[in-house]
């Protein structure tokens, strides 16, 4: 069991990090945020070895509050035993045209975070892959495969959530073209 003061610290760290993300990339109902989390790493254990329901609950509560306030859509990455499939609301999967797959995450095959999210969502489903607009990675779960091109790291005041290494990224459209390409609109381009 994770101590209450540690759970509160995890929540505070995540709230601060999400404030930094929101400042760099305003989250809204048009944004899909991928979340990779090793609850084992958060409590100081090796990834995949000691999943924590309490940590998953704390992280989900913070992210659900963010969703309520901004409208951002959430996708929770499963562990490698489900090929890093993602849990999201069925309506989001359909809206984006993501193909659903058949599996239900459990702590030992999916991970504690994805399992918790699957239980808390109204109409959860699993999809094999997505192209998210932004992402957070708690515990080096390797979310990059689920981000749109081009990923841009976002630096936060927070470097870890609990004991887990923490990173964030946003995406931007590709810059295409050669020396004649223009990337910013000006009056002369109207």
MOVEN-V824124 format. One record per helix or strand of 2 or more residues. SS is the DSSP state (H for helix, E for strand). FROM is the first residue (numbers start at 1). LEN is the number of residues. If there is no record, write none. Layout:
((SS & FROM & LEN) (SS & FROM & LEN))
//
This chain:
((H & 4 & 21) (E & 32 & 6) (H & 39 & 4) (H & 53 & 18) (E & 73 & 5) (H & 80 & 3) (E & 86 & 4) (H & 90 & 7) (E & 100 & 2) (E & 109 & 2) (H & 112 & 9) (E & 124 & 4) (E & 134 & 5) (H & 143 & 4) (E & 151 & 4) (E & 160 & 2) (E & 164 & 8) (H & 187 & 3))
//
